Amino acid sequence: MDYMDDKSQSVRHADERLWTGCVVLFLRCCDPSADLLALYKDQRGKFSVFKVIKLTLTDAVGGLEGYEILKLHDADPFLGVELKFMATGPCRQFLESYACGSLRQSLTQHASRLLILPEDVTLETQLKAGTQILDQCLQDTELCLGHIHQSQPVRLRDDEITQLEQQLHSSYAPSSCPPQEVPRNCFLFQKRPFDDRPLTPADQQRFAAHVGRDWKRVGRALQKNCRALKGPAIDNLAYEYEREGLYEQAYQLMGRFIQAEGRSAKLSRLISALEESKLTHLAEIMLGIQPKE
């Protein structure tokens, strides 16, 4: 019996590894002065729009693995983002993020920062697999996964997407130059020195407003050098402030860190934790770095 169970489990895992599917995410800004499709068609805005989409998907899926962007295309008035998923796990995570609204929240935050849009801008989204509009059945994740699996990709990744991926990778590539001498009371981020200082209530609020569901990941990075966050402390915060939502959970996490570490709760420690958590975009927000055109 155990042998049969192990065999069934192995077959199921093999099926999951072979699983693929295609879905198209349609995006539109409801403000006529901020047309995502027009921005993408403009060579000056193309990379910034792509970066917004890539960062949003990274947040929604929880990483870079298990999916790829095949093409961005004109679906006037929408910008269509054709996605291929290579495993059910990332696809399920994407669907859950889309259904609960965190994908749209992340999209709004990145668009506001990188495309210089108002923070209260309204973004409209739609999700389709083939002819199926998935917005109508989001409460049934398995049904959505079935529709996506039935909609197999009909093209390879577009050459333009490959070029944009390479450009994005190059923007984060480490420098081959000799190590830069860092002034006292400063730290380096993206090869630039920043003044190190104790975290402030404004930092606490900014972190809570932008980190979303990744707050626990940052907390686990901080707990390595913060006794107050070790053990069950992070899970206890999640349980205690579950009703108040993600903002309050993240706010309390940072408050606990600042209270426990005092003046040693430095900006450099938070930025280091964000980098370790692969939340470079949030580190840029915390440091007030304006996006490159």
N, C-alpha and C positions, 0 to 999 in steps of 0.2 A: 504493500500500500504506500509506504514511504517512498519507494522507488518510483511509483507512478506519479505521486505528487511532485517529486523533484523533476521528473521528466516533463510534466505539464508546465511547471514553473519555468523550466529552461526554454520550452517552446514558446511560452508567452513572452519571455524576455527577448527571444530571437525575433518574434513578430513585431515587438515594439521597436527594435533596432531597425527593422526593415520598413517601418511605417513612414509614409510621406503624405503630404497633402498641400493644397494651395488655397490661399484666401486673399482677398483684396480688401484693403483698408482704404476707405474713401475719406478725405479730409477737406474741410472747407471752413474758412473764416467768415463769420457772419458780418463782419465789419467790411464794407465795400472798399475802404481805404487800405485794407491789408489782404490782398488776394494771394493766397498761397500758390495757386497755379501760376499766376503771373510772376511771382517772385522766383519760382523754380525755373521758369522759362528765361528769366533774365540771368545772363552769365554772372553778373555781380552778386546775385542772391542765391544762385543754385546750390553752392556748397553749404551755405548757412541753413537752407531749408533741409538739405540732406542730413546735416549734423543734428538738427532738431529731431528729425524722424528717427535717426539711429539711436540717439540718447533716449528717446521715448520708448523705443522697442527694448533697449537694454534694461530700462527700469521695469517694463511690463513683464518681460520674460525672466528677468533676474540674472542676466548675463549675456554672453555673446554666442553661446553654443546652441545648436539644435534648430537653427533657422537661418535663412538668408533673404535679402531683398533681391528680387529678380529684376524688377523694373519699376520706374516711376513714370506714369503716363497721364496724358490729358483726358480727363473725364468731365469736362466742363459742365457745371461750375466747380467740380471737385478735382482734387489731385489724387490720383489712384496710386496706391502702394501695393504692388503685387509681392506676396510673401510665400516662400516655400518652407514648410516645416519638415524636419527629418526625424522627429520623435514625438510621442504623445505628451511627454512631460512638459517641454517648453510650450507646446501648443495649448495644453490645458491651462498653464500658468497665464499665457497671453489672454485666453478667453475669460478667465476669472478676473484679470486686471481690467479688461474691457468692460465686463458686466458690472463691476462694482464702481466704475467711474475713475479708478486711479490712473488708467491710461490717459484719459482725457485731461485729468488734473496735471499729470506729468507733461503732456503735450503743451498745455497752456503755459506752464512755468518755463519750459525751454524756449517756446516761441516768444514769450514776453522778453526773455533775456537776450536771445541770439538774433531775433528779428526786430527787436526794439518795438514790440507791440504793447498796448496797455495791458496791465495785469488783470483787468476785468474783461478782457476780450472773450467773446463767445466763439467756441469752435464746434462745428458740427461734424459728426462722424457717422459712417455707415460701414457695415461689415458684410461681405458677400462671398459665398463659395459657389462658383458656377452661377446658376440662376437663383440660388437660395439666399434670401436676405436673413442673415443669422441674428440680426437684432430682434427678430420676432420669436426666437426660440432660445434666447440666452440662458433661461432658467434650466434648460436641459443640456448640460455640458456634453454628455455622451452623444446626443443627437447632433450637436454642432460638430463634434469631432468626426462623426460619420460623414456629414456633408463635406467637410474639409478633405477627408481622406478620398472621397469619391471625386473630388475636383483635383485631378493630378496636373502638375505644371506642364505646359505645352512648349516652353521655351527655356533656354539656358539663360544665365544671368547676362543682362544687357551690358555692353562694353562701357557705356557711360557710368553705370553703377560700379563697375570694376575700378574705373579711374577715380571715382569719388571715394571709394573705400580706401584706395591707396593714398589719396590725398589726406584723408582723415587719419590713417595710420601714421603717415609722415609727420603730421602735426603733433603727435604724441611721442614720436621716436626720441630716444635719449641722444644727447649730443656726444660727439666723439672728441670734443675739446677737452683740454686739461681741467681738472676740478677747479671751480671758481672759489676764490677766497670769500668767505661769508663774514660780513661785519659782525662785531659783537652785538648780542641781543637781536640778531636777525636769523632768519631761516630761508632756505631756498625752496621755491616751488616753480616748476617749469623754467628752471634756469634763471629765475628772477629772485632777488632778495626782498623779503618782507619783514617789517618790524614785528618782533615777537612781543606779546603782551598778554596779560591775564584776560580771560574771556569776560565779556560784559553781558548784562541782561539783553542788550540789543542782539548780540551774537546768539544768545539762547533762543530768542524769538525767531531770528532768521533761520536758524537750524531747524527748529520745529516746523516752520512754515514750508520748508522745501524738502525735507528728508523723506517724508511719506512712510511707507511700510518698511523702508530700509533702516529704520532707527535701531532695531535690535542688532543688525549686523555691525553698525558703527559702535554700539555699546559693547559688543564682544571684542572689538578691536581695542577699545579704551580700557576694558577690564584687565588687560594683561599687565598694566602698570597702575591700576587703581583698585585698592583693596575693597572700597565701598561698592564696587560693581561686580565683585567676584561671587561665585556660588550661584544661588537662586535669585540674586538681586534683580536681574533684568527681567526674568520671568515673573517675579513678584510685581514689578512695575507694570508689566503688560496686563496682568490680571486685575490689579488694583484700579487702573485707569482705563479699563477696556470700554466702559460705557462712554467715557469722555472722548474717545477716538484717538487717532494717530497723532494729531497735533499735541494733545495733552501728554500722551505717553512719551513722545520725543522731548517735549519741554521738561518733563519731570526727570528724564534721564540726564539731560544736560545740567539741570539744577542739582541733581545728586552729585554729579561729577565736580561741579564748581564748588559746592559746599564742602565736599570731602577733601579736595585738593587745594582749596584756597588760592593763593597767588601762583601756585604751581600748575593750576589749570590753565595752561597757556594755549594760545591760538595754534602754535606749531604742533601741539599734541593732537588737537582736533583735526588739523589738516592731514597729519600723518595717518590718523585713523581713517579718514575719508579716502585717502589714496590706497590704503590697504584694503578697503572695502570696495575698491574700483568705482568710487563715486567722484571722479575728477571734476565733473560738471558742478557738483555741489561745492567742492573746494573752491572753484572759480567764483561761485556766488558768494561764499563766505568772505573771499578776499576782494570782492568788488571788481573782478577782472572783466573788462568789456570784451565781447567776442571779436575775433578777427574776421574781417571781410574776406 
